[in-house]
Amino acid sequence: MVLSALFLPMWSFLVLAVLYGLVWTPYELLILALCIDAQFGDQQLGVWYWYTLWISCILVFSVYIRPHVRFYH
């Protein structure tokens, strides 16, 4: 996930993050997003928090949807 966050476009990282969040616990994705935003966030445009925002949404989505997915029953 670290390499995909650094070398792939954001949309492909988000797809992989959704899959990762549904298979494993997504909490480490939040730490990864915070580190990426802290290191590479563009503060000039005021959008330095994009990875953290998207991963937070994925985290909330996966925590609520996970009990309803047939894969886990």
N, C-alpha and C positions, 0 to 999 in steps of 0.2 A: 504494500500500500504506500509505503514511503516513496518508492521509486515511481509508482504511477502518479503520485501527487506532484512529484518534481518534474517528470519528463513528459507526461501526457497532457492533453488539453483538459480543461476543467470539466467539461461535460462527460468525458470518458472516465475521469476519476470519480465523478458523482455516481455513475452507473455501477462502477466497481464497489464504491462505498455502500450503496444500497444492498448489493449482494453480500458484501462482507457483514453488514449490519444484521441481515436476516440469518446468516449462518452462525456467526460468532457474536460475542458481546461487543457492542459498538463503542464502548467507553474509551478505548485507546484511540479511536478515530478522532475524538474530541481533543485529546492531547496533541495528536499529530496536527490537526487543523490549527490549534493555538500556536504551535511552534512554527508552522509554515507562515501564518499571518504575521507573527512577530518578526520573522526573519525577512520575508519577501513581500510583505504587504505594501501597497502603494499609498503612502500617506499624502502625497501631493493631490490625488484625486478624491481623497476621503473615502476610499473603498478598501481599506486595509483589512477588513474583517470578513471578506466573502467566504473563505473556506470555513471559518468558524460558524458563520450563519447557516450555510448549507449543511454542514455536518450536524449542527444542533437540530435542524429540522429532520434529518435522516435518523438521528438518535431517538427523537421523540416518536417518529413514525414507526421505527422498528420495535421499540419497547411496547407500543400499543398494539401493533399488528401481529407480533410474534405469537402470542397465545392463540390466535385465530387461524394460523397457517397449518394446514394439514400435515406438513412435513414434520412437525414436532409432536404429533399425537401418536 
